[in-house]
C-alpha cells in the first residue's frame, strides 16, 4: 500500500510539473498563477501547495527535472567509447546545454536563476545547487577518463579544467538567455568553439 501511495504521489507531482511547463511556456512565467496550474493538472490548489510552497519552487523543480535529463544523457557519454578529448567534452557539453524540444524557455530560465540567487536556502534552490555540482562532477569524471585513455596530458589538473569548462559554459548560457534574438544554433556553435579552444590550450600547455 505504501508503494502504491508513493507512486500516486509521484504521478501527481509529475502532472503538476507538466502543467507548469505547458503554461509557463505558452504564456510566460509571470502571468501564470499557481491556481491555474492546479486546475490544468486536475488537482486542488491545496494539493499543489502541499508539494510546492511557491511558484518559484515549482519552477526550480521543473528546472531540476531538465538537469536530470542532462545527467542521463551525460552518463551515456561517460559509459561509451571516447574518440578524442574535444569531441567527448563537447558531447557532454551539449548533453547539458543544448535546447531540448518542448523544454525550458529563456523566460523560465531567467526567473529560475533569479529565484535561486534571491532565495538560496529553500529546498529547491539547494537541490538546484546540487545539480550544478553534479554537472561539474560529470565533467571531472570525463576528464579523468580522457587522461587515463591518453586523450589529455597527464599533467592536466582535472578538477581545475572541469571548473573552467562548466563556469565558462554557464557564463555563456547566462548571456544567451538575456538575448532573445540569439538562436539556439548560434549559441551552441559559439559554446562548442569556445570549449574547443579551452581543450586545445589544456593539451598544449607545458607542465
LINCOR-V839383 format. One record per residue. N is the residue number from 1. NEAR is the number of other ideal C-beta (glycine too) atoms within 12 Angstrom. Layout:
# LINCOR-V839383
n,near
N,NEAR
N,NEAR
This chain:
# LINCOR-V839383
n,near
1,7
2,8
3,9
4,10
5,11
6,12
7,13
8,16
9,18
10,16
11,18
12,24
13,27
14,20
15,24
16,38
17,34
18,24
19,32
20,43
21,32
22,22
23,32
24,39
25,25
26,18
27,20
28,17
29,33
30,16
31,15
32,28
33,21
34,32
35,19
36,23
37,38
38,28
39,20
40,25
41,29
42,16
43,30
44,17
45,21
46,12
47,22
48,32
49,19
50,17
51,31
52,33
53,18
54,24
55,33
56,32
57,33
58,40
59,43
60,42
61,39
62,42
63,38
64,32
65,31
66,33
67,33
68,24
69,24
70,34
71,28
72,19
73,25
74,34
75,20
76,18
77,29
78,26
79,16
80,17
81,15
82,27
83,16
84,19
85,36
86,29
87,22
88,36
89,48
90,33
91,30
92,43
93,40
94,26
95,31
96,39
97,41
98,28
99,27
100,22
101,10
102,15
103,23
104,36
105,28
106,28
107,24
108,36
109,33
110,27
111,31
112,39
113,30
114,24
115,29
116,31
117,18
118,15
119,24
120,19
121,14
122,23
123,22
124,32
125,29
126,18
127,25
128,35
129,24
130,20
131,31
132,30
133,19
134,25
135,35
136,30
137,25
138,36
139,45
140,29
141,27
142,41
143,39
144,25
145,26
146,36
147,26
148,17
149,17
150,15
151,25
152,33
153,23
154,18
155,15
156,32
157,19
158,29
159,18
160,19
161,32
162,36
163,22
164,28
165,43
166,36
167,21
168,29
169,36
170,25
171,18
172,28
173,32
174,22
175,21
176,30
177,27
178,18
179,17
180,16
181,11
182,20
183,14
184,25
185,14
186,17
187,29
188,25
189,21
190,25
191,34
192,28
193,19
194,29
195,35
196,24
197,20
198,34
199,35
200,20
201,21
202,30
203,25
204,15
205,18
206,9
207,8
